[in-house]
């Protein structure tokens, strides 16, 4: 079973690898290879990632010493990231991470919102999030469809 802990700067490379591998495997059922490359480029902006992960409330799911997922939120009302290692899908890790983020958010806001991918939309719907609208987000010349979703507490 995965255990949750706070993000540490030495987690960055493992998280970047997890993010890249997940987008380029799991999300390929809903996005083209070109869209996956734009969403998760081979050489990400490490400084930007480090800043985002360390400045937000970032949780890491670890199992047997391996990072198997991560999630973060801005400590206000925005659920930023939720990713689970491609080899650990369907084991409750996303639910564990989302449950803890929602628990923390419930203490400070009446609702939380997320920009969910096509792939993640059913997961968030099962958790009670409602679609507010679909949108196209441009990344490196690719237009990626996602959904602004909200959950009221």
HURAGI-V90571 format. One record per residue. N is the residue number from 1. RES is the residue in one letter. OMEGA is omega in radians with two decimals (* if undefined). Layout:
n=N res=RES omega=OMEGA
n=N res=RES omega=OMEGA
//
This chain:
n=1 res=X omega=-3.13
n=2 res=X omega=3.06
n=3 res=X omega=3.13
n=4 res=X omega=3.04
n=5 res=X omega=3.10
n=6 res=X omega=3.09
n=7 res=X omega=3.00
n=8 res=X omega=-3.10
n=9 res=X omega=3.13
n=10 res=X omega=3.04
n=11 res=X omega=-2.95
n=12 res=X omega=-3.06
n=13 res=X omega=3.12
n=14 res=X omega=3.12
n=15 res=X omega=3.11
n=16 res=X omega=3.11
n=17 res=X omega=3.12
n=18 res=X omega=3.13
n=19 res=X omega=-3.11
n=20 res=X omega=-3.09
n=21 res=X omega=3.14
n=22 res=X omega=-3.14
n=23 res=X omega=-3.06
n=24 res=X omega=3.04
n=25 res=X omega=-3.07
n=26 res=X omega=-3.05
n=27 res=X omega=3.11
n=28 res=X omega=3.06
n=29 res=X omega=-3.10
n=30 res=X omega=-3.08
n=31 res=X omega=3.14
n=32 res=X omega=3.06
n=33 res=X omega=3.12
n=34 res=X omega=3.09
n=35 res=X omega=3.11
n=36 res=X omega=3.11
n=37 res=X omega=3.12
n=38 res=X omega=-3.12
n=39 res=X omega=-3.09
n=40 res=X omega=-3.13
n=41 res=X omega=-3.13
n=42 res=X omega=-3.14
n=43 res=X omega=-3.09
n=44 res=X omega=3.07
n=45 res=X omega=-3.06
n=46 res=X omega=3.14
n=47 res=X omega=3.13
n=48 res=X omega=3.11
n=49 res=X omega=-3.14
n=50 res=X omega=3.13
n=51 res=X omega=-3.11
n=52 res=X omega=-3.10
n=53 res=X omega=-3.10
n=54 res=X omega=-3.11
n=55 res=X omega=3.10
n=56 res=X omega=3.04
n=57 res=X omega=-3.06
n=58 res=X omega=3.11
n=59 res=X omega=3.11
n=60 res=X omega=3.03
n=61 res=X omega=-3.07
n=62 res=X omega=3.11
n=63 res=X omega=-3.12
n=64 res=X omega=3.09
n=65 res=X omega=-3.13
n=66 res=X omega=3.04
n=67 res=X omega=-3.09
n=68 res=X omega=3.10
n=69 res=X omega=3.05
n=70 res=X omega=3.11
n=71 res=X omega=3.06
n=72 res=X omega=3.07
n=73 res=X omega=-2.99
n=74 res=X omega=-3.11
n=75 res=X omega=3.09
n=76 res=X omega=3.14
n=77 res=X omega=-3.10
n=78 res=X omega=3.05
n=79 res=X omega=-2.95
n=80 res=X omega=-3.05
n=81 res=X omega=2.97
n=82 res=X omega=-3.12
n=83 res=X omega=3.10
n=84 res=X omega=3.13
n=85 res=X omega=-3.08
n=86 res=X omega=-3.13
n=87 res=X omega=-3.11
n=88 res=X omega=3.12
n=89 res=X omega=3.03
n=90 res=X omega=-3.13
n=91 res=X omega=3.11
n=92 res=X omega=-3.10
n=93 res=X omega=3.11
n=94 res=X omega=3.12
n=95 res=X omega=3.10
n=96 res=X omega=3.14
n=97 res=X omega=-3.12
n=98 res=X omega=3.13
n=99 res=X omega=3.14
n=100 res=X omega=3.08
n=101 res=X omega=-3.14
n=102 res=X omega=3.10
n=103 res=X omega=3.14
n=104 res=X omega=-3.12
n=105 res=X omega=-3.12
n=106 res=X omega=-3.13
n=107 res=X omega=-3.03
n=108 res=X omega=-3.08
n=109 res=X omega=3.12
n=110 res=X omega=-3.12
n=111 res=X omega=3.08
n=112 res=X omega=3.10
n=113 res=X omega=-3.10
n=114 res=X omega=2.99
n=115 res=X omega=-3.01
n=116 res=X omega=3.05
n=117 res=X omega=3.03
n=118 res=X omega=-3.11
n=119 res=X omega=-3.06
n=120 res=X omega=-3.07
n=121 res=X omega=3.13
n=122 res=X omega=3.10
n=123 res=X omega=-3.12
n=124 res=X omega=3.09
n=125 res=X omega=3.12
n=126 res=X omega=3.13
n=127 res=X omega=3.07
n=128 res=X omega=3.08
n=129 res=X omega=3.10
n=130 res=X omega=3.11
n=131 res=X omega=3.05
n=132 res=X omega=3.06
n=133 res=X omega=3.00
n=134 res=X omega=3.09
n=135 res=X omega=3.02
n=136 res=X omega=3.14
n=137 res=X omega=-3.13
n=138 res=X omega=3.07
n=139 res=X omega=3.07
n=140 res=X omega=3.07
n=141 res=X omega=3.10
n=142 res=X omega=3.08
n=143 res=X omega=-3.09
n=144 res=X omega=3.11
n=145 res=X omega=2.97
n=146 res=X omega=-3.02
n=147 res=X omega=2.98
n=148 res=X omega=-3.09
n=149 res=X omega=-3.10
n=150 res=X omega=3.04
n=151 res=X omega=3.06
n=152 res=X omega=3.14
n=153 res=X omega=*
//
